[in-house]
Amino acid sequence: MDLKSATETGMWDVSDKTPTVRTARAYAILRMSPETALAVREGTVPKGDPLPVARVAAVMAAKNTPSIIPYCHPLPVESVKVRFSVGDDAIEIETETKTSAKTGVEMEALAAASVAALTLYDMLKQLDMGMTIESVRLVEKKGGKSDYQRNT
């Protein structure tokens, strides 16, 4: 039996890879009504300020990505940065993860951005059930054999 066939492969073997510094950036956007965005900016959300809560949730998501994504390698996540930009009708979320490991941290960056958006949604849903999470995407990854940067 050939264990490398597509239907029988499990976790990707990275044992022969060399650890390098690897970074990844991901992005998500939570669209909402102008009134909801104003409540975030003015600090009048009934459940409290959602941004610090979403920041902690993003860090936890990055650190726990292998627990929720099958075949995702456990990594020493050495840094997670989370930035929010509250606009007139949206909150933009950008996450950046970093490790020194044998494989990249793009899944951790994507998980962080996604969970930050979900946390914001949860804290704001009593104000606005029409919110949408959009454009969760990898923006950039560096380190290892291949770098990636989105052109848009």
PASEBA-1860 file (N, C-alpha, C; in nm, 3 decimals):
! residues 152
1> MDLKSATE> 0.084/-0.118/0.000/0.000/0.000/0.000/0.089/0.124/0.000 ~ 0.059/0.218/-0.089/0.134/0.343/-0.096/0.070/0.445/-0.003 ~ 0.139/0.476/0.108/0.082/0.568/0.207/0.079/0.713/0.161 ~ 0.133/0.740/0.043/0.131/0.878/-0.007/0.013/0.905/-0.099 ~ -0.075/0.809/-0.117/-0.191/0.834/-0.202/-0.279/0.940/-0.137 ~ -0.347/1.015/-0.218/-0.426/1.129/-0.170/-0.534/1.087/-0.071 ~ -0.588/0.969/-0.086/-0.697/0.928/0.002/-0.649/0.870/0.134 ~ -0.520/0.845/0.149/-0.470/0.783/0.271/-0.370/0.870/0.346
9> TGMWDVSD> -0.342/0.988/0.296/-0.246/1.074/0.361/-0.310/1.141/0.481 ~ -0.237/1.148/0.591/-0.284/1.219/0.710/-0.214/1.352/0.719 ~ -0.154/1.378/0.832/-0.083/1.504/0.852/0.041/1.507/0.762 ~ 0.068/1.621/0.701/0.182/1.639/0.612/0.311/1.620/0.692 ~ 0.406/1.545/0.638/0.532/1.518/0.706/0.628/1.636/0.689 ~ 0.660/1.703/0.798/0.752/1.816/0.794/0.883/1.784/0.868 ~ 0.905/1.657/0.898/1.021/1.619/0.979/1.154/1.655/0.915 ~ 1.161/1.659/0.783/1.287/1.691/0.714/1.304/1.841/0.689
17> KTPTVRTA> 1.205/1.921/0.722/1.215/2.064/0.697/1.299/2.133/0.804 ~ 1.358/2.245/0.767/1.439/2.323/0.859/1.354/2.433/0.923 ~ 1.362/2.447/1.053/1.288/2.557/1.116/1.340/2.692/1.068 ~ 1.249/2.782/1.034/1.282/2.918/0.996/1.181/3.012/1.059 ~ 1.213/3.139/1.063/1.117/3.239/1.110/1.010/3.252/1.002 ~ 0.885/3.241/1.042/0.773/3.246/0.949/0.668/3.342/1.004 ~ 0.612/3.422/0.916/0.507/3.516/0.955/0.391/3.504/0.857 ~ 0.275/3.544/0.903/0.157/3.547/0.816/0.066/3.660/0.863
25> RAYAILRM> -0.002/3.721/0.765/-0.101/3.824/0.795/-0.233/3.783/0.730 ~ -0.342/3.802/0.803/-0.475/3.773/0.751/-0.566/3.892/0.778 ~ -0.679/3.893/0.709/-0.770/4.007/0.711/-0.914/3.956/0.712 ~ -0.999/4.027/0.780/-1.143/4.001/0.775/-1.214/4.135/0.794 ~ -1.338/4.139/0.752/-1.417/4.261/0.771/-1.556/4.222/0.821 ~ -1.604/4.297/0.918/-1.739/4.280/0.970/-1.819/4.403/0.930 ~ -1.914/4.384/0.838/-2.001/4.494/0.794/-2.119/4.506/0.889 ~ -2.159/4.630/0.912/-2.268/4.656/1.007/-2.336/4.788/0.972
33> SPETALAV> -2.441/4.817/1.043/-2.509/4.944/1.021/-2.422/5.058/1.075 ~ -2.441/5.177/1.020/-2.367/5.293/1.073/-2.394/5.316/1.222 ~ -2.515/5.286/1.268/-2.549/5.303/1.410/-2.467/5.209/1.499 ~ -2.448/5.087/1.452/-2.369/4.991/1.530/-2.223/5.033/1.535 ~ -2.169/5.076/1.421/-2.030/5.123/1.419/-2.013/5.243/1.511 ~ -2.111/5.331/1.513/-2.107/5.448/1.601/-2.106/5.404/1.749 ~ -2.186/5.305/1.782/-2.188/5.255/1.920/-2.052/5.199/1.961 ~ -1.984/5.132/1.868/-1.849/5.081/1.898/-1.753/5.199/1.920
41> REGTVPKG> -1.756/5.296/1.830/-1.666/5.411/1.842/-1.692/5.492/1.970 ~ -1.819/5.504/2.007/-1.855/5.585/2.124/-1.850/5.506/2.255 ~ -1.830/5.375/2.248/-1.822/5.294/2.369/-1.956/5.272/2.436 ~ -2.064/5.264/2.357/-2.198/5.246/2.414/-2.259/5.109/2.384 ~ -2.176/5.011/2.353/-2.226/4.875/2.327/-2.271/4.815/2.460 ~ -2.395/4.762/2.469/-2.446/4.711/2.597/-2.358/4.604/2.663 ~ -2.294/4.519/2.585/-2.211/4.413/2.642/-2.071/4.463/2.679 ~ -2.041/4.590/2.654/-1.909/4.645/2.684/-1.828/4.662/2.556
49> DPLPVARV> -1.705/4.707/2.571/-1.617/4.732/2.458/-1.581/4.599/2.392 ~ -1.624/4.577/2.268/-1.598/4.449/2.204/-1.456/4.431/2.152 ~ -1.382/4.539/2.132/-1.250/4.527/2.069/-1.148/4.452/2.156 ~ -1.134/4.484/2.286/-1.038/4.406/2.365/-1.078/4.259/2.379 ~ -1.207/4.233/2.385/-1.254/4.094/2.394/-1.219/4.020/2.266 ~ -1.243/4.083/2.151/-1.211/4.021/2.022/-1.060/4.001/2.006 ~ -0.981/4.091/2.062/-0.835/4.078/2.057/-0.790/3.952/2.133 ~ -0.842/3.934/2.253/-0.807/3.816/2.332/-0.855/3.689/2.262
57> AAVMAAKN> -0.975/3.692/2.206/-1.028/3.576/2.133/-0.941/3.541/2.014 ~ -0.890/3.643/1.944/-0.804/3.619/1.828/-0.674/3.551/1.870 ~ -0.614/3.598/1.979/-0.490/3.537/2.028/-0.516/3.392/2.069 ~ -0.626/3.369/2.140/-0.659/3.232/2.180/-0.681/3.143/2.059 ~ -0.747/3.195/1.957/-0.772/3.116/1.836/-0.641/3.079/1.768 ~ -0.549/3.174/1.757/-0.419/3.146/1.693/-0.346/3.037/1.770 ~ -0.346/3.046/1.902/-0.273/2.949/1.984/-0.338/2.811/1.982 ~ -0.467/2.805/1.955/-0.540/2.678/1.959/-0.581/2.625/1.823
65> TPSIIPYC> -0.529/2.681/1.716/-0.568/2.640/1.581/-0.558/2.488/1.559 ~ -0.451/2.421/1.602/-0.444/2.277/1.577/-0.554/2.197/1.648 ~ -0.618/2.256/1.747/-0.727/2.187/1.816/-0.856/2.187/1.736 ~ -0.868/2.281/1.640/-0.994/2.290/1.565/-0.980/2.263/1.416 ~ -0.857/2.262/1.365/-0.834/2.236/1.223/-0.760/2.102/1.211 ~ -0.827/2.000/1.161/-0.760/1.870/1.148/-0.635/1.882/1.060 ~ -0.532/1.812/1.096/-0.404/1.805/1.025/-0.320/1.931/1.037 ~ -0.364/2.030/1.111/-0.284/2.151/1.130/-0.178/2.120/1.235
73> HPLPVESV> -0.053/2.143/1.201/0.057/2.113/1.293/0.056/2.205/1.414 ~ 0.080/2.150/1.532/0.095/2.237/1.649/0.228/2.313/1.638 ~ 0.222/2.442/1.659/0.339/2.528/1.643/0.361/2.612/1.768 ~ 0.485/2.651/1.792/0.508/2.750/1.898/0.474/2.889/1.844 ~ 0.352/2.932/1.864/0.311/3.064/1.817/0.380/3.166/1.908 ~ 0.472/3.242/1.851/0.555/3.330/1.931/0.505/3.473/1.937 ~ 0.415/3.509/1.845/0.361/3.644/1.845/0.228/3.644/1.771 ~ 0.131/3.714/1.826/0.004/3.739/1.758/-0.028/3.886/1.777
81> KVRFSVGD> -0.042/3.957/1.666/-0.082/4.098/1.671/-0.219/4.110/1.606 ~ -0.302/4.195/1.664/-0.438/4.215/1.614/-0.463/4.365/1.605 ~ -0.507/4.410/1.487/-0.538/4.551/1.466/-0.683/4.564/1.419 ~ -0.752/4.663/1.474/-0.889/4.692/1.433/-0.895/4.833/1.376 ~ -0.977/4.850/1.275/-1.006/4.982/1.222/-1.158/4.993/1.213 ~ -1.215/5.081/1.294/-1.360/5.098/1.297/-1.397/5.210/1.202 ~ -1.469/5.174/1.097/-1.512/5.271/0.997/-1.656/5.313/1.017 ~ -1.713/5.374/0.915/-1.851/5.421/0.922/-1.954/5.308/0.926
89> DAIEIETE> -1.922/5.195/0.862/-2.018/5.084/0.858/-1.948/4.948/0.862 ~ -1.828/4.943/0.919/-1.754/4.817/0.923/-1.640/4.825/1.023 ~ -1.596/4.707/1.065/-1.473/4.695/1.142/-1.380/4.606/1.060 ~ -1.264/4.661/1.025/-1.163/4.583/0.955/-1.070/4.521/1.059 ~ -1.035/4.396/1.037/-0.953/4.321/1.131/-0.830/4.272/1.055 ~ -0.713/4.298/1.110/-0.591/4.242/1.053/-0.514/4.172/1.164 ~ -0.471/4.049/1.137/-0.393/3.973/1.233/-0.257/3.940/1.174 ~ -0.159/3.928/1.260/-0.025/3.887/1.218/0.028/3.786/1.319
97> TKTSAKTG> 0.075/3.673/1.268/0.129/3.568/1.353/0.275/3.543/1.316 ~ 0.349/3.491/1.414/0.492/3.466/1.392/0.535/3.342/1.469 ~ 0.625/3.266/1.408/0.684/3.149/1.472/0.823/3.124/1.417 ~ 0.898/3.041/1.485/1.022/2.983/1.433/0.996/2.833/1.431 ~ 0.959/2.781/1.315/0.916/2.642/1.309/0.942/2.583/1.171 ~ 0.897/2.459/1.152/0.916/2.386/1.026/0.804/2.409/0.927 ~ 0.698/2.474/0.970/0.585/2.500/0.881/0.525/2.636/0.915 ~ 0.446/2.689/0.824/0.397/2.826/0.835/0.285/2.847/0.935
105> VEMEALAA> 0.253/2.974/0.958/0.151/3.013/1.056/0.031/3.080/0.990 ~ 0.007/3.050/0.860/-0.106/3.115/0.794/-0.241/3.069/0.849 ~ -0.252/2.942/0.887/-0.379/2.897/0.943/-0.408/2.966/1.076 ~ -0.303/2.991/1.153/-0.320/3.061/1.280/-0.364/3.206/1.258 ~ -0.308/3.272/1.158/-0.349/3.410/1.127/-0.493/3.414/1.079 ~ -0.530/3.318/0.993/-0.668/3.311/0.943/-0.766/3.280/1.056 ~ -0.729/3.188/1.143/-0.816/3.154/1.257/-0.834/3.276/1.347 ~ -0.726/3.349/1.370/-0.734/3.467/1.456/-0.828/3.573/1.397
113> ASVAALTL> -0.815/3.600/1.268/-0.902/3.700/1.204/-1.047/3.655/1.206 ~ -1.070/3.527/1.177/-1.206/3.473/1.175/-1.272/3.480/1.312 ~ -1.200/3.438/1.414/-1.257/3.436/1.550/-1.275/3.577/1.604 ~ -1.187/3.668/1.568/-1.208/3.808/1.607/-1.340/3.859/1.548 ~ -1.364/3.829/1.420/-1.488/3.872/1.356/-1.610/3.805/1.421 ~ -1.599/3.678/1.452/-1.709/3.607/1.518/-1.737/3.663/1.657 ~ -1.633/3.698/1.729/-1.649/3.754/1.863/-1.717/3.891/1.856 ~ -1.672/3.973/1.761/-1.738/4.103/1.743/-1.885/4.084/1.708
121> YDMLKQLD> -1.912/3.991/1.617/-2.051/3.962/1.579/-2.133/3.926/1.703 ~ -2.078/3.836/1.785/-2.151/3.792/1.905/-2.179/3.908/1.999 ~ -2.083/3.996/2.017/-2.102/4.107/2.110/-2.191/4.217/2.055 ~ -2.207/4.222/1.923/-2.286/4.329/1.861/-2.421/4.284/1.808 ~ -2.448/4.155/1.810/-2.570/4.105/1.745/-2.698/4.160/1.806 ~ -2.699/4.196/1.933/-2.822/4.251/1.990/-2.852/4.390/1.934 ~ -2.750/4.455/1.875/-2.771/4.584/1.811/-2.803/4.571/1.663 ~ -2.755/4.462/1.600/-2.759/4.456/1.454/-2.751/4.311/1.405
129> MGMTIESV> -2.865/4.254/1.376/-2.867/4.115/1.326/-2.836/4.109/1.176 ~ -2.820/4.223/1.111/-2.791/4.225/0.969/-2.642/4.229/0.935 ~ -2.557/4.213/1.035/-2.412/4.218/1.010/-2.370/4.101/0.922 ~ -2.260/4.122/0.848/-2.203/4.014/0.767/-2.051/4.012/0.786 ~ -1.997/3.891/0.792/-1.853/3.872/0.795/-1.810/3.848/0.652 ~ -1.715/3.929/0.606/-1.675/3.924/0.465/-1.524/3.915/0.451 ~ -1.482/3.864/0.340/-1.346/3.877/0.292/-1.240/3.827/0.389 ~ -1.265/3.713/0.453/-1.159/3.651/0.535/-1.057/3.596/0.438
137> RLVEKKGG> -0.932/3.645/0.449/-0.832/3.602/0.351/-0.691/3.616/0.405 ~ -0.602/3.538/0.347/-0.460/3.550/0.375/-0.408/3.669/0.295 ~ -0.337/3.757/0.361/-0.281/3.875/0.296/-0.135/3.850/0.257 ~ -0.062/3.783/0.347/0.081/3.765/0.322/0.134/3.653/0.410 ~ 0.230/3.577/0.356/0.306/3.484/0.439/0.451/3.490/0.395 ~ 0.540/3.480/0.493/0.684/3.486/0.465/0.754/3.377/0.545 ~ 0.866/3.332/0.489/0.947/3.230/0.554/0.929/3.095/0.488 ~ 1.022/3.007/0.508/1.013/2.877/0.445/1.050/2.884/0.298
145> KSDYQRNT> 0.998/2.788/0.220/1.033/2.781/0.078/0.958/2.881/-0.008 ~ 0.838/2.917/0.032/0.759/3.003/-0.057/0.694/3.117/0.022 ~ 0.707/3.236/-0.032/0.639/3.353/0.023/0.513/3.376/-0.059 ~ 0.419/3.450/-0.001/0.295/3.481/-0.070/0.253/3.620/-0.031 ~ 0.209/3.698/-0.128/0.152/3.829/-0.099/0.037/3.853/-0.194 ~ -0.079/3.885/-0.137/-0.198/3.913/-0.217/-0.180/4.049/-0.283 ~ -0.217/4.060/-0.408/-0.201/4.185/-0.482/-0.307/4.288/-0.451 ~ -0.418/4.247/-0.390/-0.525/4.343/-0.359/-0.550/4.353/-0.211
END
